[in-house]
Structures are given as structure tokens and as C-alpha cells.
């Protein structure tokens, strides 16, 4: 048995280094969402983000801004 046989997906498939926010290719978006790994820490921050973002519906404001930043691991 070879190591590549342990993986569910082809490890030699092309992988995008960066996917831009305006990416509209349905297959690319589907792949990115399918392979995204949500860690406990990122889940915590996403929950915090949505809790604060949705609070605007309870108390309307024009002072709403969002800056999402991140980094990429390339192995």
C-alpha cells in the first residue's frame, strides 16, 4: 500500500493557492467549501462575529463594518 492510497481524494489534484472573493466558478466554490476545515478557534470567532453583526437588527446603526483577514498554509 502507498501513502496516497490512504487519502479519500487524489493528492495530486490541482489546488488553488488563493481563491478571490469574487470567484464565481461554481465548481471552485463547491470544492473550497467542501475542503474547508473549521477549527474550534475559528468557530469561536465566527460565532462572535455573527452575534455582533446580527445585533444591528435589534439596534439599527450605520456604524457597521467588517474586515475579514486570514492567512494560508501551503504545504
C-alpha positions, 0 to 999 in steps of 0.5 A, spaced: 500 500 500 502 507 498 501 513 502 496 516 497 492 510 497 490 512 504 487 519 502 479 519 500 481 524 494 487 524 489 493 528 492 495 530 486 489 534 484 490 541 482 489 546 488 488 553 488 493 557 492 488 563 493 481 563 491 478 571 490 472 573 493 469 574 487 470 567 484 464 565 481 466 558 478 461 554 481 465 548 481 471 552 485 466 554 490 463 547 491 470 544 492 473 550 497 467 549 501 467 542 501 475 542 503 474 547 508 476 545 515 473 549 521 477 549 527 474 550 534 478 557 534 475 559 528 468 557 530 469 561 536 470 567 532 465 566 527 460 565 532 462 572 535 462 575 529 455 573 527 452 575 534 455 582 533 453 583 526 446 580 527 445 585 533 444 591 528 437 588 527 435 589 534 439 596 534 439 599 527 446 603 526 450 605 520 456 604 524 457 597 521 463 594 518 467 588 517 474 586 515 475 579 514 483 577 514 486 570 514 492 567 512 494 560 508 498 554 509 501 551 503 504 545 504 
